[in-house]
Amino acid sequence: MIIPYTLLEPATLRNLIEEFVSRDGTDNGYDQSLDSRVKAVLALLKKGDAEVVFDETQQSTNIVLKTAS
């Protein structure tokens, strides 16, 4: 189920993005600050290049990047 990011409280959205950008295996090879990585993901959400997805089976929320078709 896709959840519009605009429906999330700002603090909840920030926490979700911070968790997303700080996961194992997400090292982007750059020395970017956490804040700049959060802003980059927020920009992807605003552009529609990423979305917030709730998995009912796992009862978890995740950010998923859309792939170009």
Phi and psi in degrees as a GROMACS rama.xvg file:
@    title "Ramachandran Plot"
@    xaxis  label "Phi"
@    yaxis  label "Psi"
@TYPE xy
-84.8331  130.263  ILE-2
-109.708  119.796  ILE-3
-59.115  126.676  PRO-4
-59.896  -24.7909  TYR-5
-69.9842  -15.6026  THR-6
-83.9578  -12.6278  LEU-7
-84.0282  144.869  LEU-8
-61.51  143.687  GLU-9
-53.3576  -41.7621  PRO-10
-67.6244  -37.7933  ALA-11
-65.6935  -44.0043  THR-12
-62.1797  -44.5423  LEU-13
-60.8979  -44.9269  ARG-14
-61.6383  -40.9962  ASN-15
-63.3285  -44.9627  LEU-16
-66.0242  -42.9443  ILE-17
-59.7777  -41.6132  GLU-18
-64.3031  -40.5382  GLU-19
-62.4397  -47.2111  PHE-20
-78.6431  -11.9135  VAL-21
-108.567  6.65527  SER-22
-64.2695  156.119  ARG-23
-59.8392  139.748  ASP-24
85.3547  3.93573  GLY-25
-107.484  15.957  THR-26
-61.7983  117.575  ASP-27
-87.5695  1.03947  ASN-28
80.3408  1.34386  GLY-29
-115.262  157.544  TYR-30
-94.1689  55.5052  ASP-31
-85.3973  145.817  GLN-32
-72.7225  160.463  SER-33
-57.3833  -42.6446  LEU-34
-61.578  -41.0431  ASP-35
-69.4896  -34.9047  SER-36
-68.6133  -37.9761  ARG-37
-63.2015  -44.6033  VAL-38
-62.1496  -37.6389  LYS-39
-65.1789  -42.4364  ALA-40
-68.9631  -39.4762  VAL-41
-60.1709  -39.4787  LEU-42
-63.6772  -38.7919  ALA-43
-63.5101  -40.6757  LEU-44
-63.2447  -43.7056  LEU-45
-64.9231  -35.7183  LYS-46
-78.8598  -14.4823  LYS-47
88.4303  10.8118  GLY-48
-87.015  -3.50732  ASP-49
-146.674  158.543  ALA-50
-146.692  157.389  GLU-51
-92.6074  126.459  VAL-52
-123.39  132.813  VAL-53
-103.909  124.656  PHE-54
-96.1014  108.892  ASP-55
-65.3866  -34.7184  GLU-56
-65.7904  -46.716  THR-57
-88.8706  -9.75543  GLN-58
53.7776  48.2964  GLN-59
-136.857  156.074  SER-60
-115.674  140.629  THR-61
-144.598  159.182  ASN-62
-101.558  131.203  ILE-63
-121.968  129.678  VAL-64
-82.7656  135.943  LEU-65
-80.2172  143.574  LYS-66
-98.0916  146.427  THR-67
-71.9837  136.166  ALA-68
